[in-house]
């Protein structure tokens, strides 16, 4: 499910939203990675001879790179946790080959981790999913009506600052600007709610920004440390990390975009607008494949929590109203809906970030224990939209034709 930006000024910001149910230019030098950081030595091109499926997947990716005019494609496919293929196609920069262990911005993958963190905290008795946020977020309008569940499943009714034309214009004019949470929240707080909290569905980045703030206040821990303790650490995601600056750990997959009307490098545009401090992550395709399996299988949570992950009360919501148009209040069906930090689509559980020239997807199909992770970057001739999704859709069509992957 997608939205179309209403004007060019909003295009840069709307790119991330467009991934949900419902990224000859001057080159900047990559900063050095963290101390001792040399990429993921375990995330290398497949060393053993590829079997028929591995060869098929790689051929599909190569054809997709050509068809979609992509600069780089990084991919990892696993079956039951066992590698089918890991590879990288194309270039990160001119004359710099893409490598599987390159780091890139993973955006909304953080929301999948935060959703599972929330469910683990519920199991530990530290939070109540249906508690109102008023004790921790008294500054939020209607805080006595909004619950943690509503923030996590996007039923709060809060506007999304990413779709606000005023925000889009400011972001387009200054892509290196560092945004604070209060500056971002000023946009949705300046609007009326789309609907009464809990009565409908609409995506809003404000929801997870506020959920992160609430969990920090409830637990007394920074959100990056809390998520590492509850999710990324237990899953062994050693190359998935928060960054408080625009830095990306080396080696870096560089990004390019035409969002502002010219093809330019966007690798180090400031991602502080995408969510709250502590949840602005980078990752690798190998980590994302592991993340897809860990989150998508419910590895870290109980069966009861897993049922909530799959449907926290969103199925059946998404009804357009006089105040909430159809491209905002998107219909949530059993086949395709927003879960708790994940998108559920035709049996797949996924997240699919796309912004500032970066596009990616992590997807897991529980019925076949199949994991797909793809990251893609653009040439001047690449079409708008998340092209990593398209690559993954083609791979899924070959490996699980009865379960088309259509986010």
N, C-alpha and C positions, 0 to 999 in steps of 0.2 A: 504494500500500500504506500502510495507516494503523494507528496504535495508538489505543486508547481510554484516556484517563487513568483511573487506578484510583480517584482521589479528587479532590475539589475543590482540596485543597491543592496537588496536583501539576499542576493544569490549566494554570497560567501557563507552567510550564517545559515541559510536554509539548506545548504548541502548536507549538513549533519542530520537535520530533521528528515530529509527526503529518504533516508535509509530505513526509517522505521515503518511499521505496518501502515503497519503501520498498525580531489581531490586532486640553440642560439642564445639561452637565458644566462644572466650573470650567476655565477656559482659562489655560494658562501662556503667557507671552510668549516668542517664539522668540529665542534669542540671535542676535547678528549673525553673518554668515558670515565666512569668512576675508578678509583684506585684499583689496579689489577684487572680492569675490565678489558677483555679482548674478545668479546662476542661469546656465543654459545658453542663451545667446541663439540658438543653433542649434536648440534644442529647443522650438519653438513650434508652435501649431496649424498644420496643413497650410495653406500659403498658396495653392497652386494648386487649381483646381477638382478635386474628387474624381472619379475614374473609378467605374465600376460596382462594382468590388471595394471601393474605399475607402468608398463609400456603404453597401455591404452590411456591412462590418466595423463602421462607426460605428453603424449601426442595431442590430446584434447587441449591441454594448456598451451602448447606451442601454436596450435591453430587459432585458439582464442586470442593469444597475444597479437597474432598477425591480423585477424579479422577486426579486433577492437582497437588496433593501433595503439597498443600499450607500450610504455617505455620499459617497465619491469613487471614481472610476475614472480612472486615468491609463493610456494605452495608446499603443504604437507598434508598427506592423507594417511590415516591409520584405520585399521580394522581390528576391533577388539583390543585396542592398545598396541597392536603390532604395526610397524611401519609398512605402508604400501609403497610410498614414494616421498622423497624430500628433494626439492630442486629449486633453482632460481633461473629465470630467463631474462634476457635483455640487460640493460644498463641502469645503474644507480645514477651516475652522471656520465657525461661524454667520456668514452674510453675507460670507464670504471665499471667492470662487470658486476651485476647484481649477484649477491651470495645469500644462501638460505639463512645465515645467522645474522643478517642485518636487522637492526632495530628500527621501528617505525611507530608512529602514534596510533594507539589502539582505542582511543575514545570511549565509546559506550560499552566496550568489553568490561570496563570498570563497574558498570551498573549490574552486570551479571554477578560479579564478585560481591558487590554490596548487597544485592538481594539475598544471596546465600548466607552472607554474614549476618544479616538481619534474622533469617530463619534459625541460624545456629544460636543467636542470642536469645531468641524465643525459647528454644529447647533448653537452654541453660537457665531459664527463669529470670533472665536479666531485663527483659522487656516484654511488654504485652503488645501484640500486633495491632490490637484494636484500641489501644490507649490513645487518647487525644494528645496532640503535641503541645498543648498550652503550657504545661509545666516547664518545658525546655525551649519552646519557641514562642514566647508571649508576644514577640514583635510581629508575628504573622497574622494577617487578617483572618478572622474566623478560626483561630487556632483551637478554640473550644469545640469545633466541629470536625476538624481534620485529624485523621488518625495516621499512625505510622504506615498501616496497610495502604491507605489512600495515596500517600507520597510514593510508596514503592510500586504501586500498580497503576499510577497515573489517573486516579479518579478524584483528585482534590478539587478540580475546577479552576485551578490557577492558570492564567495566561502563560504562554511560552515566550520568553524574551527573544528567542531566536527568530520568531516570526514578526516581531515588532519592527516596522520600517525604520523607526528612529535608531534602534539598535543596529540594524543592518547597515545603515548609512555610516554610523560611527565606526563600526568594525571594518567596513570596506576602506574607509579613509585612513585608518591607522591599524594595520594588521599586526604591528609589533607592540601594541599597547598592552600593558598589564592591567587586567580587570580585577576588582575586588568583588567578593560575593555581594556586598551591600549595593555596589554600583549595578550589578546584574539584576538583583532582586527589585531594584527601584522600578524597572520596566513592568514586570507583571503586577507589582503592588499598585501601580498607577491606573490599572484597569479594573473594572468589575469582574467578578468570577464569571466563567462561561456558564456555570450551573451550580446548584447546591452541592457541596462536597459529598461524594459517594454515590451520586445519582446518575452519572454518565461517565464517559471516557474520552480523554484527549491528552495527547502527549505534551509534556512540558518539562524542559530542562530544569525549571525551578524546583520541581518535585525532588529530584535527586540531590540538587544543591542543598535543599533544606533537610532532606533525610540524612545526608552526611553530617550536617551541623548538629542535628538532633542526636545522632548516635555518638558523636564526640562529647556532647554535654551529658548524655546518659551514662556513658562508660568512663569518662575522664581520660580517654585515649584519643590521640590523633587518628584520623580515619585511615591514613596509610598504614599505621602500625596495627590498628585493629583488623583491617582486612588481611594484612600479612599474617597475623596471629591466627585468624579464623579460616582463611581460604588459600591465599597464594602460597603461604608457607607449607601447610599440609599437602597441597597439590604439587609442591616442588617446582613452582614457577619462578626459577631463579633469575630469569631475564625479563620478568614483568615487574615494573617498578614505577612509583610515582616520581615526578620531577616538579620541583617548585619553581623552576625557571624553564625557558624554552629549550634547554639542553636535551639532547638525545644521546644515550650512551653509544660509544663506538662498538662495532662498525655501523654506520648510518645508511639507511635507504633514503636517498634524497627525493624530495617531492617537487612537482611543478604543477602550476594551475593557470587557467585563463579566467578565473573568477572575476578579476577586476578589468577584464577587457583586453588584456595582453598576456602572452605566455611568459611566466616568470617563475623563478624558484620561490618556493613557499616553505621549505624545510623548517626554518626557524621562526616562522610567524608564531606569535605568542598564543598558546592554546588555553590561556587562563580563563577564557570565556566559556569553555566547553563544559565545565563543572567546577566544583569547589576545590580549593587547595587541598592536596593530599590524595586526590583521586584523578589526577591528570597523568595518565599512564602511557608508557611505551612498552613494546613487547616484540616477540619474534613469532614466526609462523609455527615453530615447534612448540613454544609455550602456548600459543593459541589453540593448537590441536589438543594439547593436554588439558587446557582450560575447558574446551568444548566438551571433552569426555567427562571431566570431573564435575562440572556444573550440570551438564545435560543428563548424566546418569544418576544424579542425586547422591554421589559418592560420600559426601560429607554430612548428609542430613537424613533424618528418619523418613519412613514411607509416608507418614502423615504430612511432614513438611514438604516432601516431594510433590504430593498432590496439590499443596498450596502453591508451590513454585509453578506448576503447570497451569493452574487457574486460581488466582487469589480473589476471584469475584468479578472478573472482567467480561467473561463470556455472556453475550446478550446485551451488553452496553454498547455505547457508541451510536446514539440516536441524534440526528440533526434536529436543532430547535431554532426558534427565531433568533436566539442569541448566539448559537453555536452552529456554524455551517457544516456541511457534509465533509469538507476537507479538513476540518478540525476534530469534530466528534465522529471519528471513523468507526464503522461497524466492527464489533468484536464477535467473531464466530468461533464455533468449536474448532474449525479447521485452521483458523488464522486469528490469533489474538495476542495481546501482551500478557505475559505471565508476571512473575515477581522478578523483574530485572532481566528477563529474557523474552524473546519473541518465539511463539509457538506457531509453526507453519507446516501443515501437512505432515505432522509427526516429527519434524525437526525442531530442535531447540537451538536458538542462534542469537548472536548479536552481530551487527553489521555497520561499524562506524565508517563515516565518509565525510571528510572536511579538509579544507586547505590543501588539496592535492593528494591527500592520502585516502585510500579506499581499502577496506578489509572486510573479512567475514570469518567467524568461527561458527561451525554448525555441527550438531551431533544428532544422529538418528538412533534412538534407543533400540528399536526393533532389530536393527542390524549391527549395532555397536560400531557405527561408522562415524569417523571424525574427518571433517574437511576444514582446513585453514588456508586462506588465500589473502595476500596483500598485493595491490597493484598500484602503479603510478602512471601518469598521463604524458602523452606527447601533445603537440599543438592540435593534432587531428582527432584526439579521443573525444567521444561523445560525452555529454553530461550524464551524471548518474554514477552509481557505485558499480564500476566494471568488475571489481573483485567478485561481486555477487553473480555476475553473468558467467564468469569463469567457473565458479562453484556450482552454478545451476547445470552447466554442461557436464561437469564431472559427476554430479548426483544423478543426472539422467542416464549416464552409462552404468553406474554402480548400483543404483536403486531406482529403476524406472517407474516402479509403482508408487514412489514417494517423491514427486517433483518438488524441488527446492525453489520456491517462489516467495521470497520475503515480502 
